[in-house]
Amino acid sequence: MGYAGGHLEDPRYEDVTTGKTGHAEAVEVVFDEAVVSYSELLSLFFAIHDPTTLDKQGFDIGSQYRSHIFTHSSQQKEEAEAAKTSKQKGIADENWIGPHVVTKISPLHKFWPAEAYHQQYLEKSGQDSTKGNLAPIQCYGNRGPIKHLAEKKVIRDLFSKGEL
């Protein structure tokens, strides 16, 4: 957990929540392409959050909660754009005219790790995020937007391959 996409050096949570630093709350994902592809991670990204809400995820509101993909290369940018387009097409197919995917895509310039009290949030709140655990994540008690992750096909597929 940390911050990316802003202009302030070494931001802190208190800075980011003002909405004046330009940072998004972000997760740094380090992965092995031999185990899971970037394309599969993009599918997971679009499956586990709502990319159609501007500056909002669940009950968290503010520019730091925007849907944002930070890329490391032009190839990653191209794949992210294709995944975004595919997600938008899927929404349009389901709803005829649906909401627009507002996910931003930009190069990562610097990832700033968040303060220690922001790390390992799930464990600190009594939840289990170990590899292979399919228990729903309860970010908002019983009303969270990510309650039934095990029902998402992309996650089941990755677990069945032993990649999560």
C-alpha positions in Angstrom: 0.0 0.0 0.0 1.2 3.4 -0.9 0.8 6.5 -3.0 1.5 7.2 -6.7 0.7 9.8 -9.3 1.1 13.0 -7.4 3.5 15.9 -7.2 4.4 16.0 -3.5 7.7 14.3 -2.5 7.2 11.6 0.2 3.5 12.1 0.8 1.7 11.1 4.0 -1.9 10.0 4.3 -2.9 13.3 5.8 -1.5 15.1 2.8 -3.1 12.7 0.3 -6.5 12.9 1.8 -6.6 16.7 1.2 -7.0 16.0 -2.5 -4.3 18.6 -3.2 -1.3 16.3 -3.9 -2.6 14.5 -6.9 -1.7 11.1 -5.5 -3.9 8.0 -5.7 -3.8 5.3 -3.0 -2.0 2.5 -4.8 -0.8 -1.1 -4.4 2.6 -2.0 -5.8 2.3 -5.4 -7.6 5.5 -7.3 -8.1 4.9 -10.4 -10.2 6.6 -13.1 -12.2 5.4 -13.4 -15.8 6.1 -17.1 -15.7 3.4 -17.5 -13.1 0.8 -14.8 -13.9 0.6 -12.5 -17.0 0.1 -8.8 -16.9 -3.1 -9.4 -18.9 -4.4 -11.7 -16.1 -3.6 -9.1 -13.5 -5.5 -6.5 -15.5 -8.5 -8.8 -15.7 -8.3 -9.2 -11.9 -8.0 -5.4 -11.5 -11.1 -4.8 -13.5 -13.0 -7.7 -11.8 -12.5 -6.6 -8.2 -13.4 -2.9 -8.2 -15.8 -0.6 -9.9 -13.9 1.2 -12.7 -16.9 3.4 -13.5 -17.0 5.5 -10.4 -15.1 8.8 -10.6 -12.9 9.4 -7.5 -14.8 6.8 -5.5 -14.5 3.2 -4.4 -17.3 1.9 -2.2 -17.8 4.4 0.6 -14.4 6.0 0.1 -14.7 9.3 -1.8 -11.9 11.5 -3.0 -9.4 11.8 -5.9 -7.0 9.5 -4.0 -9.6 6.7 -4.5 -9.7 7.0 -8.3 -9.4 3.9 -10.5 -5.8 4.3 -11.9 -3.3 2.0 -13.5 0.3 3.1 -13.3 2.5 1.4 -16.0 6.2 0.7 -16.3 6.5 0.4 -20.1 4.8 1.2 -23.3 3.8 -2.4 -23.7 2.0 -2.3 -20.3 0.3 0.9 -21.3 -1.0 -0.8 -24.5 -2.2 -3.8 -22.6 -3.9 -1.6 -20.0 -5.6 0.4 -22.7 -6.8 -2.8 -24.4 -8.2 -4.1 -21.1 -9.9 -0.9 -20.4 -11.5 -0.9 -23.8 -12.6 -4.5 -23.4 -14.1 -3.7 -20.0 -16.0 -0.8 -21.5 -17.3 -3.1 -24.4 -18.4 -5.6 -21.8 -20.4 -3.0 -19.9 -21.9 -1.7 -23.1 -22.9 -5.2 -24.2 -24.6 -5.9 -20.9 -26.3 -2.6 -20.5 -26.7 -1.4 -24.1 -25.5 2.1 -23.0 -23.8 1.7 -19.7 -21.6 3.8 -17.5 -18.2 4.7 -18.8 -14.9 3.2 -17.5 -13.1 6.1 -15.9 -9.9 4.3 -15.1 -6.8 6.5 -15.7 -3.7 5.0 -17.2 -0.3 6.7 -16.9 3.4 5.9 -16.4 4.5 5.4 -12.8 7.1 7.9 -11.9 7.5 7.0 -8.2 5.7 4.8 -5.7 5.8 6.0 -2.2 5.1 3.3 0.5 2.4 4.4 2.9 3.1 4.7 6.6 3.4 1.6 8.7 -0.1 1.9 10.2 -1.5 1.6 6.6 0.4 -1.6 5.8 -1.2 -5.1 6.3 -4.7 -3.5 6.7 -6.6 -6.8 6.4 -4.5 -8.6 9.0 -4.8 -5.7 11.4 -8.5 -5.8 11.1 -8.7 -9.5 11.8 -9.0 -10.7 8.2 -7.0 -13.3 6.3 -5.3 -12.4 3.0 -3.1 -15.5 2.7 -2.6 -17.1 -0.7 -5.5 -19.3 -1.6 -7.9 -17.8 0.9 -11.3 -17.2 -0.7 -13.0 -15.5 2.2 -14.7 -12.3 1.2 -12.8 -9.1 2.0 -14.9 -6.9 4.3 -13.6 -3.4 3.9 -17.0 -2.0 4.9 -18.4 -4.5 7.2 -21.4 -6.3 5.5 -22.0 -3.6 2.9 -18.6 -3.7 1.1 -18.3 -3.7 -2.7 -15.9 -6.6 -2.8 -17.9 -9.2 -0.8 -18.0 -12.2 -3.2 -14.6 -12.4 -4.8 -14.7 -16.2 -5.0 -17.7 -15.8 -7.4 -15.7 -13.8 -9.9 -14.6 -16.0 -12.8 -11.2 -14.5 -13.2 -10.3 -15.2 -9.6 -11.6 -18.7 -9.7 -9.5 -19.3 -12.9 -6.3 -17.9 -11.3 -6.8 -20.0 -8.2 -7.5 -23.1 -10.2 -4.2 -22.6 -12.0 -2.5 -22.2 -8.6 -1.5 -18.6 -9.5 -3.1 -16.9 -6.5 
